[in-house]
Amino acid sequence: MRRFIYIHGSPDRAEMGKPGSHGCIRMRNADIVELFDLVPAYTAVEITED
């Protein structure tokens, strides 16, 4: 089975920067809304650690 990493919004009360699920990237809903019009569908995303 293929494993995907999903990037999705989270409630404002959710703590950011700490694992909250198994493999998903959580972002603030306002950030998702802003990116929606800026990034075309199927844009490649590189996920790295700081």
OpenMM code with the backbone's topology and positions (N, CA, C; nanometers):
from openmm import Vec3, app, unit

residues = "MET ARG ARG PHE ILE TYR ILE HIS GLY SER PRO ASP ARG ALA GLU MET GLY LYS PRO GLY SER HIS GLY CYS ILE ARG MET ARG ASN ALA ASP ILE VAL GLU LEU PHE ASP LEU VAL PRO ALA TYR THR ALA VAL GLU ILE THR GLU ASP".split()
positions = [
    Vec3(0.0843, -0.1180, 0.0000),
    Vec3(0.0000, 0.0000, 0.0000),
    Vec3(0.0889, 0.1244, 0.0000),
    Vec3(0.0597, 0.2185, -0.0853),
    Vec3(0.1378, 0.3420, -0.0921),
    Vec3(0.1030, 0.4313, 0.0253),
    Vec3(0.2022, 0.4975, 0.0774),
    Vec3(0.1821, 0.5893, 0.1901),
    Vec3(0.2012, 0.7316, 0.1407),
    Vec3(0.1054, 0.8155, 0.1693),
    Vec3(0.1118, 0.9562, 0.1326),
    Vec3(0.1230, 1.0404, 0.2583),
    Vec3(0.1826, 1.1563, 0.2447),
    Vec3(0.1856, 1.2547, 0.3522),
    Vec3(0.0927, 1.3663, 0.3091),
    Vec3(-0.0072, 1.3940, 0.3908),
    Vec3(-0.1056, 1.4959, 0.3576),
    Vec3(-0.0725, 1.6260, 0.4288),
    Vec3(-0.0963, 1.7361, 0.3617),
    Vec3(-0.0802, 1.8689, 0.4193),
    Vec3(-0.2215, 1.9240, 0.4346),
    Vec3(-0.2594, 1.9560, 0.5570),
    Vec3(-0.3970, 2.0011, 0.5796),
    Vec3(-0.4035, 2.1041, 0.6912),
    Vec3(-0.5147, 2.1753, 0.6963),
    Vec3(-0.5381, 2.2751, 0.7990),
    Vec3(-0.5738, 2.2104, 0.9319),
    Vec3(-0.5606, 2.2899, 1.0372),
    Vec3(-0.5926, 2.2452, 1.1728),
    Vec3(-0.6626, 2.3591, 1.2464),
    Vec3(-0.7416, 2.3249, 1.3468),
    Vec3(-0.8078, 2.4295, 1.4247),
    Vec3(-0.7054, 2.5236, 1.4890),
    Vec3(-0.7447, 2.6463, 1.5111),
    Vec3(-0.6551, 2.7444, 1.5711),
    Vec3(-0.6043, 2.7015, 1.7080),
    Vec3(-0.6814, 2.6220, 1.7791),
    Vec3(-0.6404, 2.5786, 1.9132),
    Vec3(-0.5384, 2.4636, 1.9105),
    Vec3(-0.5156, 2.4049, 1.7926),
    Vec3(-0.4204, 2.2940, 1.7816),
    Vec3(-0.2782, 2.3441, 1.8011),
    Vec3(-0.2001, 2.2693, 1.8749),
    Vec3(-0.0600, 2.3049, 1.8982),
    Vec3(0.0219, 2.2717, 1.7739),
    Vec3(0.0975, 2.3677, 1.7260),
    Vec3(0.1804, 2.3476, 1.6076),
    Vec3(0.3229, 2.3119, 1.6499),
    Vec3(0.3928, 2.2437, 1.5632),
    Vec3(0.5321, 2.2112, 1.5892),
    Vec3(0.5537, 2.0823, 1.6661),
    Vec3(0.4455, 2.0129, 1.6982),
    Vec3(0.4557, 1.8855, 1.7683),
    Vec3(0.3710, 1.7828, 1.6933),
    Vec3(0.4146, 1.6579, 1.6915),
    Vec3(0.3367, 1.5554, 1.6213),
    Vec3(0.1942, 1.5466, 1.6754),
    Vec3(0.0977, 1.5428, 1.5840),
    Vec3(-0.0414, 1.5299, 1.6246),
    Vec3(-0.1117, 1.4191, 1.5486),
    Vec3(-0.0405, 1.3593, 1.4535),
    Vec3(-0.0962, 1.2501, 1.3744),
    Vec3(0.0206, 1.1674, 1.3215),
    Vec3(-0.0093, 1.0688, 1.2419),
    Vec3(0.0939, 0.9796, 1.1904),
    Vec3(0.1316, 1.0171, 1.0476),
    Vec3(0.2159, 1.1195, 1.0337),
    Vec3(0.2698, 1.1514, 0.9026),
    Vec3(0.2114, 1.2724, 0.8339),
    Vec3(0.1065, 1.3316, 0.8857),
    Vec3(0.0491, 1.4492, 0.8207),
    Vec3(0.1236, 1.5751, 0.8622),
    Vec3(0.1201, 1.6738, 0.7747),
    Vec3(0.1765, 1.8047, 0.8033),
    Vec3(0.0592, 1.8973, 0.8324),
    Vec3(0.0530, 1.9487, 0.9545),
    Vec3(-0.0572, 2.0366, 0.9927),
    Vec3(-0.0154, 2.1819, 0.9769),
    Vec3(-0.1076, 2.2613, 0.9233),
    Vec3(-0.0846, 2.4054, 0.9074),
    Vec3(-0.2053, 2.4800, 0.9619),
    Vec3(-0.1855, 2.6039, 0.9954),
    Vec3(-0.2978, 2.6875, 1.0369),
    Vec3(-0.3923, 2.7049, 0.9176),
    Vec3(-0.5221, 2.7069, 0.9446),
    Vec3(-0.6205, 2.7205, 0.8368),
    Vec3(-0.5968, 2.8469, 0.7547),
    Vec3(-0.5622, 2.9575, 0.8196),
    Vec3(-0.5372, 3.0830, 0.7470),
    Vec3(-0.4212, 3.0676, 0.6489),
    Vec3(-0.3195, 2.9909, 0.6855),
    Vec3(-0.2053, 2.9681, 0.5963),
    Vec3(-0.2456, 2.8824, 0.4766),
    Vec3(-0.3304, 2.7841, 0.4988),
    Vec3(-0.3803, 2.7001, 0.3893),
    Vec3(-0.4597, 2.7855, 0.2909),
    Vec3(-0.5468, 2.8719, 0.3425),
    Vec3(-0.6276, 2.9583, 0.2566),
    Vec3(-0.5378, 3.0490, 0.1731),
    Vec3(-0.4354, 3.1054, 0.2338),
    Vec3(-0.3432, 3.1934, 0.1616),
    Vec3(-0.2703, 3.1176, 0.0505),
    Vec3(-0.2250, 2.9973, 0.0798),
    Vec3(-0.1500, 2.9196, -0.0202),
    Vec3(-0.2368, 2.8698, -0.1347),
    Vec3(-0.3656, 2.8509, -0.1098),
    Vec3(-0.4555, 2.7926, -0.2096),
    Vec3(-0.4479, 2.8664, -0.3433),
    Vec3(-0.4489, 2.9984, -0.3398),
    Vec3(-0.4444, 3.0762, -0.4642),
    Vec3(-0.3027, 3.0989, -0.5167),
    Vec3(-0.2024, 3.0688, -0.4373),
    Vec3(-0.0638, 3.0939, -0.4768),
    Vec3(0.0062, 2.9725, -0.5375),
    Vec3(-0.0364, 2.8523, -0.4990),
    Vec3(0.0344, 2.7299, -0.5388),
    Vec3(-0.0568, 2.6449, -0.6275),
    Vec3(-0.0143, 2.6180, -0.7515),
    Vec3(-0.0962, 2.5346, -0.8401),
    Vec3(-0.1104, 2.3912, -0.7871),
    Vec3(-0.2218, 2.3295, -0.8214),
    Vec3(-0.2442, 2.1894, -0.7850),
    Vec3(-0.1303, 2.1027, -0.8391),
    Vec3(-0.0938, 2.0018, -0.7659),
    Vec3(0.0095, 1.9036, -0.8025),
    Vec3(0.1513, 1.9608, -0.8024),
    Vec3(0.1711, 2.0729, -0.7363),
    Vec3(0.3052, 2.1266, -0.7216),
    Vec3(0.3867, 2.0343, -0.6327),
    Vec3(0.5067, 2.0009, -0.6736),
    Vec3(0.5927, 1.9153, -0.5923),
    Vec3(0.6322, 1.9909, -0.4649),
    Vec3(0.6344, 1.9211, -0.3534),
    Vec3(0.6672, 1.9790, -0.2241),
    Vec3(0.7807, 1.8988, -0.1632),
    Vec3(0.8838, 1.9657, -0.1202),
    Vec3(0.9958, 1.8993, -0.0509),
    Vec3(0.9814, 1.9243, 0.0984),
    Vec3(0.9758, 1.8182, 0.1757),
    Vec3(0.9614, 1.8277, 0.3203),
    Vec3(1.0961, 1.7939, 0.3832),
    Vec3(1.1503, 1.8886, 0.4586),
    Vec3(1.2810, 1.8694, 0.5217),
    Vec3(1.2719, 1.9024, 0.6693),
    Vec3(1.3716, 1.8600, 0.7432),
    Vec3(1.3817, 1.8939, 0.8847),
    Vec3(1.4773, 2.0098, 0.9003),
    Vec3(1.4517, 2.0962, 0.9986),
    Vec3(1.5442, 2.2061, 1.0289),
    Vec3(1.6602, 2.1548, 1.1084),
] * unit.nanometer
topology = app.Topology()
chain = topology.addChain("A")
for resn in residues:
    res = topology.addResidue(resn, chain)
    for name in ("N", "CA", "C"):
        topology.addAtom(name, app.Element.getBySymbol(name[0]), res)
